[in-house]
Amino acid sequence: MEAALVLAEAGLPVGFMSMALAGSTAPATSAGTMVVGDAEMVSAMVLIQMAHPGAPIYHSFMPGVMHPRTGGFNGPALDVDLMYVAGVELAHMWGVPTLAGVGPSPDFSGWDSAIGIASNLLLCAMAGAETGSGFGLRETCTLMTPEALVLDTQIIDVVRKETSGLEINQQTIAMDIIKAVGPKGHYLSQPHTRENIRKFEFTERGLGMESSEDGQAAIKYALDKTEWILENHHPQPLDEEKRSELNKILRAADQELGG
């Protein structure tokens, strides 16, 4: 909270995430867990507004269900998906944006983690979530690996496309093209085809990558892509003005901490 107050005073957005655990730190019902988690975040947001009225804030609900045998944080319980979506609705009810929860529990990438991310992200996106969390993370957001981030990016692309809708107009309906081709023709010779076929989006894995029964082709793709990025991607350095400002902040921090 101390850090949030400092950031809010500087005009930077701050948010609060509740990881209320049904059966442990929250009641053993979805509705009760939502009440406890929302109360945690709203109380913090109110405090920020009391200290700095109008400060930008956001709401993030990422609950879990206590594993009944181990007491652990059981993120993949089937009820959790709906609680993530409820978190989006609660944030919008309070009039603030949300960092929607996405947190698969497997400690490795596979069909289980893919299903968890895809279903959570799609539900939250359809509910209008502004952003999502947990990408590249496994073990309920405690382990990040570069190859997991590569794979999750593919899921993000799919969800983005699925929630973008279809463009319906005279040009896309193409009634004149359908009439010109007729029932026994084909569309390869049409300029309309050459123009529009390029607008379809394909995943990198969908263009020429073979699949396998054990799913290792996807893992190999992710590892190869990770290696390529690390070897070939060179981020553009900050300009002199930004570097100077960062150094100024670090010097001020050193003086305050007695460094």
C-alpha positions in Angstrom: 0.0 0.0 0.0 2.8 2.4 0.8 4.2 1.9 -2.8 0.8 2.3 -4.3 0.3 5.7 -2.5 3.7 6.9 -3.8 2.8 5.9 -7.4 -0.7 7.3 -7.2 0.8 10.6 -6.0 3.0 10.7 -9.0 0.0 10.1 -11.3 0.9 6.5 -12.2 -1.9 3.9 -12.5 -2.0 1.5 -9.5 -4.1 -1.7 -9.1 -4.9 -4.3 -6.6 -5.2 -8.0 -7.1 -7.1 -10.3 -4.8 -6.2 -14.0 -4.8 -8.9 -15.0 -2.3 -8.8 -18.7 -1.7 -12.2 -20.4 -1.4 -12.3 -22.6 1.7 -9.2 -20.9 3.3 -9.1 -17.1 3.1 -12.6 -16.9 1.7 -15.9 -18.8 2.2 -16.1 -22.2 0.4 -18.5 -20.8 -2.3 -17.9 -18.8 -5.4 -20.2 -16.0 -4.4 -18.7 -15.7 -0.9 -15.2 -15.7 -2.4 -16.2 -12.9 -4.8 -17.5 -10.9 -1.9 -14.3 -11.2 0.1 -12.0 -10.6 -2.9 -14.0 -7.6 -4.1 -14.0 -6.0 -0.6 -10.2 -6.3 -0.5 -9.7 -4.5 -3.7 -12.5 -1.9 -3.2 -11.2 -0.9 0.2 -7.7 -0.3 -1.2 -9.1 1.7 -4.2 -11.1 3.8 -1.8 -8.0 4.6 0.3 -6.1 5.6 -2.9 -8.9 8.0 -3.9 -9.1 9.4 -0.4 -5.4 10.2 -0.5 -5.2 11.3 -4.1 -8.7 11.9 -5.6 -8.9 11.1 -9.3 -5.7 8.9 -9.3 -6.0 6.2 -12.0 -6.7 2.7 -10.5 -7.6 -0.7 -11.7 -9.2 -3.9 -10.3 -7.8 -7.5 -10.6 -9.6 -10.6 -9.3 -7.6 -13.8 -9.5 -9.2 -16.2 -7.0 -8.6 -19.9 -6.4 -10.1 -22.9 -4.6 -8.3 -24.6 -1.8 -7.4 -28.2 -2.7 -9.4 -30.2 -0.2 -6.5 -32.7 0.3 -3.4 -30.5 0.3 -4.7 -27.0 1.2 -2.9 -25.7 -1.9 -4.0 -23.0 -4.3 -6.0 -25.0 -6.8 -6.3 -22.5 -9.7 -7.8 -25.0 -12.3 -11.0 -25.8 -10.3 -13.8 -25.6 -12.8 -15.6 -22.8 -10.8 -12.6 -20.4 -11.1 -13.2 -19.5 -14.7 -16.6 -18.0 -13.9 -15.1 -16.1 -10.9 -12.5 -14.6 -13.2 -15.4 -13.3 -15.5 -17.3 -12.1 -12.4 -14.2 -10.1 -11.5 -14.4 -8.3 -14.9 -18.1 -7.5 -14.3 -17.3 -6.2 -10.7 -14.6 -3.9 -12.0 -16.8 -2.4 -14.6 -19.6 -2.0 -12.0 -17.2 0.1 -9.9 -16.3 2.1 -13.1 -12.6 1.0 -13.3 -10.7 -1.1 -15.8 -9.6 -4.6 -15.0 -6.5 -6.8 -15.2 -8.3 -10.1 -15.8 -7.1 -13.2 -14.2 -5.5 -16.0 -16.2 -3.4 -18.4 -14.2 -3.0 -22.1 -15.3 -1.7 -24.4 -12.5 0.3 -27.0 -14.5 4.1 -26.7 -14.0 4.7 -27.4 -17.7 3.2 -26.4 -21.1 0.7 -28.8 -22.5 -3.0 -29.3 -23.4 -4.1 -28.6 -19.8 -2.4 -25.2 -19.6 -3.5 -24.3 -23.1 -7.1 -25.1 -22.4 -7.0 -23.1 -19.1 -5.5 -20.0 -20.7 -7.7 -20.1 -23.8 -11.0 -20.6 -21.9 -10.2 -18.0 -19.2 -8.9 -15.4 -21.6 -11.8 -15.9 -24.1 -14.4 -15.6 -21.3 -12.8 -12.5 -19.9 -12.4 -10.9 -23.3 -16.0 -11.5 -24.2 -17.0 -9.8 -20.9 -15.0 -6.8 -22.0 -11.8 -7.1 -20.0 -9.3 -4.4 -20.9 -6.2 -6.5 -20.1 -5.2 -10.0 -19.0 -2.5 -11.5 -16.8 -0.6 -14.7 -16.4 0.8 -15.1 -19.9 4.0 -17.2 -20.0 3.3 -18.3 -16.4 2.8 -21.8 -15.0 2.3 -23.2 -11.5 -0.5 -20.7 -10.9 1.6 -17.7 -11.9 4.7 -18.6 -9.9 6.9 -19.9 -12.8 7.7 -18.1 -16.0 9.5 -19.6 -19.0 10.2 -17.9 -22.4 8.8 -20.8 -24.4 5.5 -20.7 -22.4 5.3 -17.0 -23.3 5.8 -17.9 -27.0 3.0 -20.5 -26.9 0.6 -18.2 -24.9 1.1 -15.5 -27.6 -0.5 -17.8 -30.1 -3.5 -18.1 -27.8 -3.7 -14.4 -27.4 -3.8 -14.0 -31.2 -6.6 -16.5 -31.4 -8.7 -14.8 -28.7 -8.1 -11.4 -30.2 -9.3 -12.6 -33.6 -12.3 -14.5 -32.2 -13.5 -11.4 -30.3 -12.9 -8.9 -33.1 -16.1 -9.9 -35.0 -16.8 -10.2 -38.7 -16.8 -7.4 -41.2 -20.1 -7.6 -43.1 -20.6 -5.3 -46.0 -21.2 -5.3 -49.8 -17.5 -5.9 -50.5 -17.1 -8.9 -48.1 -20.5 -10.5 -49.0 -19.2 -10.5 -52.6 -22.6 -11.2 -54.3 -21.3 -9.8 -57.6 -18.3 -12.2 -57.5 -20.6 -15.2 -56.6 -22.8 -14.4 -59.5 -19.9 -14.0 -61.9 -18.3 -17.3 -61.0 -21.5 -19.2 -61.0 -22.3 -22.7 -59.7 -19.6 -24.6 -61.7 -16.7 -22.1 -61.5 -14.0 -21.4 -59.0 -12.7 -18.3 -57.4 -9.0 -18.6 -58.0 -9.1 -16.4 -61.1 -10.9 -13.6 -59.4 -9.0 -10.4 -58.5 -11.3 -10.3 -55.4 -9.8 -13.6 -54.3 -6.2 -12.4 -54.8 -6.9 -9.2 -52.9 -8.8 -10.7 -49.9 -7.1 -14.0 -49.3 -4.1 -12.1 -48.0 -6.3 -10.6 -45.3 -6.8 -13.9 -43.5 -4.6 -14.4 -40.5 -2.6 -17.6 -39.9 -0.6 -18.5 -36.8 3.1 -19.2 -37.4 2.6 -22.8 -36.2 -0.3 -23.2 -38.7 1.9 -22.5 -41.7 4.1 -25.5 -42.3 4.6 -26.9 -38.8 3.8 -30.6 -38.4 1.8 -31.7 -35.5 2.5 -34.8 -33.3 0.4 -37.0 -31.1 2.4 -36.1 -27.9 2.4 -32.4 -28.5 6.2 -32.1 -28.7 6.1 -30.3 -32.0 4.5 -27.3 -30.3 7.1 -27.4 -27.6 10.0 -27.6 -30.1 8.5 -24.7 -32.0 8.4 -22.6 -28.9 11.9 -23.5 -27.9 13.3 -22.8 -31.4 11.4 -19.4 -31.5 12.7 -18.5 -28.1 16.3 -19.2 -29.1 15.8 -17.2 -32.3 14.4 -14.2 -30.4 17.3 -14.3 -27.8 19.9 -14.4 -30.6 18.3 -11.9 -33.0 16.1 -9.4 -31.2 18.0 -6.3 -30.1 15.7 -3.8 -28.3 16.1 -0.2 -29.3 17.9 1.6 -26.4 16.2 4.4 -24.5 17.0 7.9 -25.7 19.3 10.2 -23.7 16.4 12.1 -22.1 14.8 9.0 -20.7 18.2 7.6 -19.5 18.9 10.8 -17.8 15.6 10.8 -16.0 16.0 7.2 -14.8 19.5 8.0 -13.5 18.0 10.9 -11.6 15.4 8.7 -10.0 18.1 6.1 -9.0 20.3 8.8 -7.5 17.4 10.1 -5.5 16.6 6.6 -4.3 20.2 6.0 -3.3 20.2 9.2 -1.2 16.9 8.4 0.5 18.1 4.8 1.3 21.5 6.0 2.4 23.3 4.1 -0.4 
